[in-house]
């Protein structure tokens, strides 16, 4: 199953990549404990961890929402032909993402709204494609919803320094600036209501403008959390940041707040990068959280 329905909203999972991110748990999640990885190894493998190499597995995927007659994309992955000299895993990828999107019944011209939860390298790539020698908007009829705080932070004209160093190099120039110049962006602040059941809110920490998308339809609830968490271990140890969090204290506070809301409202937590079943319901477990159950999306069976 690649689609589920929550209330009046259909959610479809579209893959760009699944497999190694060439990082060990100790490198990717330096604040996590060895014990949580050891105790969870039986179910983390193979969807979230390669036990033979001790390398974390991750998915790059887009969530397609059909809501109130509109087609909405949540994050747009890495993209093809992108020059990423300081991120070799993502350098000049050649994937069949657009074909996968077409198999989900979506052509680029069909998309009404694109949501970038934040402006990291693996969330904005398909915002644009290479047309001759120019980067142009892939989704030519869409409004691109971009958190203003992230737009300002990653705009090289503003001179902000990131803990990624050059890891996000070229991303703003080839995947954000072209859609902004085209007049297709909406830079929002604090909160933005998309329709009766979908609302964007800032959730800073991972980046200054990181955001979450909350779905409320009928009795169903879900929250698309972007990179608030990259791996289920961060549900079990909510204070364990990834190595990519710009504001560690803010990231921990956001993670606890959002996971707490999800647990209290029986909401499905839908991160950007989970392999396996892609999303989970959570419950409180003392000062931490636990996984109550997985979403019914079909796990990826092959890497690449």
N, C-alpha and C positions, 0 to 999 in steps of 0.2 A: 504494500500500500504506500503510495506516494502522496496521497491527499487525505486530509481529515476535515470534518466540518464541526465548527464550534458555533452554536447558535445559528446565525444567518451568514457566517463568514466561512469560506472554504480556504484552507491553507494547503499549499502544495510545496514540496521540497524539491529543489532543482540543484543538482550537483555540478560543481566545477572540478573539484579535486578531493581525493581522500588518500591519506597515507602519512608518511614520515614528514615531520617538520625539522628533523635533524637536531633535536634537542632532547636531552635526558630530563627526567623529572626534576632532578636537583638544579638544573640550569633554568628550565622553564618556570618552575615554581619553587624558588629558593627558600620560601618560608614554610613549605609543607614538610610534614614529618615523614621519615622513612617508614614508620610504622603504618601510616594510612595507606601507603602504596603496597606494602607487603600484605597487609590484612585484606586489601581489596583486589589483589592481583588476579584472583580467579574470575572476576567479572569485568575487570578493566581490560583484560586481554580478550580478543585482539583489537577491539573497536577503539580503545583509548590509549593502549600501550602495547608495544611490541616487546614481549617478554624476553625474546632471544637477544635482542639488541639493546634493550632498556632505553628505547627511543619512543617519545610520545607520538601517537597518531592523532591526526586532526583532520577535520573536514572543512572545505571551503564550499559554501552553498548559499543559495539565495532562497528566501521564503517568498512565495507568490501568494498574495491574498486577493480574494475576490469578495468585495464588500460594497454593497449599495450600488451595484452596477459598474464599479470601477475595478481596474486591475492595478495592484500595488506591489512593488518589489521592495523587500527589506534587504538591503545591502547587495552589492554587485560584484563581490569577489575581487580577483586579481587582474583579470583581463588578459588579452593576447597582445604580443609584440611589445609589451612594456619593458623599458630599459631599467632594470633594477640592479645596478652593480654592487650594492651593499646588502642585497637580500637574494643570494643565489638560488634559493629554493623557488623564488617567484620570477626569476629573470627570464624575460622573453618566452613566456609560456605559450604553448599552442594546445588549447583544449577545445572540446566540442560543446562549450557551454551554450552557445546560441542554438545549436541543434537540440540540446537537452531542454532548453526553454521552449522550443517549438513543439517538442514531444509533449510538453505540459499544456499545449494549446495556446501558447503566447508568442506572437511575433513582436519584434521591437516596436512597431508602430501602434500596437494595441495597448501599450502600457500608459496608464494615466498618471501614476505617481511613483517616484523612486525615493526611497528613504535611505539615506546614509546615516547609520546610527552614530558613526564617528568617521574620521577621515584617515584612518590607517590604510596602509598599502593593500590590504586584503579585503577591503570593504567598499572600494570605490572604482575598481579597475574597469569594470564594464560600463561605467558611466559614459565612456567614450570608446570609439574604435578608430583605427587608422584608415583614413580615406585618402589614398595617394600618400602625401607627405604631411597631412593635417589630421590632428585629433579632433573629431567631431562627436556630438552627442549620439549615443547609440539609440536612445529612446527618444525619438525626435518629437513626439507629441506629449511627453511627460513633463510634469513639474518635479524638480529635484528638491526634496526637503533636506536642508543641510543645517545643522546646529551652528549658529553664528559664532559661538565661542570657539568651536573647532575651526571654523573657516578663518577666523582671525589668528588663531594660534599657529596654524600650519601655513598660512600665507607667508612666503619667504620675505615679502616686502616689510613685514613687521619685525623680523629679526629675533623671534623667540627661539630659545634653545630647548631641545628635547633630549630626554635620556636615550632616545634611539640614535642620537648622533646623526649620521647620514643614512640611517636605515629606511627613512621615508623619502629619500631623495627622488626627485622628479614626479612624485605622486601628485602634488598640487598642480604642477604645471601641465601634466598630460591628462589628468583625470578629474580635476575640479575646475580649474580656470576656464577650460573650453566651454563647459556647460554654463558657467556664470556669464561669460562673454556673450553667449547665445541668448541670454535673457530668460533662461529656463529654470533658474534657481529661486527658491524662497528660503532666505536665511531667517530662521525662527529663533526665538529666545524663550527660555523658561518652560513654556508649554505651548502645544499646538494641537488643536482639535481637527482631525481629518474628517471624521463623520460621527454619527451618533454612537458608534461602538469602538472607535479607534482614537487614541490620544497619545501624543508624544510628550515626554517630559525629560528635562535634563537630569542626568544621573552621573555627575562628574566623579573623577577619580582615575579611571583608566586613561582618559584624556580630559582636558578641561571642558569639552563640550559633549562628552559621551551621553547617550540618551537611551531611553527604553520606550518601547511601544506597548501600551496596554490595550488589550482587547476585552471588551465586555459586551456580550451578546446573549440575550436570554439569561439562562442560569449559568452559562459557561464563561470562564475567565482564562486568560493567558497573558503572559508578558514576554515580549521579545527583548532579550537583554544584551544583544550584541556581544561585546567582550567583557561584560561584567564578570563572566566566568568562561574559561576555555576548556575546562575538564571537570568531570563529576567530582573529583577530589575536592574541588573548591566548595561543593555543597557540604561535604563532610567536615571540611576545615575552612569555614568561611573567612577566616583571617589570612588565608594563604593567597597572596597576590601572585599574579604572573610577573615575570621580569620586565614586562612592558608597561607597567602602570606608572604614569607620570606623578601621581599624588597617592602614595601608598596608603596613608591614613584615610583619605577621601574614598579610595577604592574599597577599603574594608568596610567603611561606614555604609556606602551605597549597597554593597553586596548584602550586608546584614539586613538593611532596610527592605530591599526588594524581595529577598528570600523570605523574610518574615511576612511581608504582605502576601506573597504567593502561598505560603503555608496556611495562613489564616483565612484565605479566600479560596482554597482548593483550586489554585490557578496553575496551569501548565507553564513551566519555565522553558523558554525556547532560546537557547544561546545560538550564537552564530556558527560555532565550530564543532559541535559534538558529532562524532560518528555514531555508530550504533543506531539506536532508535531516535536520536536527534533531539529529544526533549524529555522532560521528566516532571512528575508531580513530587512535591517535597512536603515533609512534615518537620515540625520542631523536634529536636532531640537534645534536651537540656539546653546548653548554651550554643549548640550547633544545630545542624539540620541533617535529615536523612532522606533517602530516596524512597518514596511511597510506591511509585510505579512508573513505567516508561510509556511514552507515546507509541502509537501503533504504526509509525513509519517503518518501512522495510530497511534493515541495516544494509550498508554498502558491503558487497561481498568481494570486491577487488580493489586494489590500490591503483592510484594513478588518476 
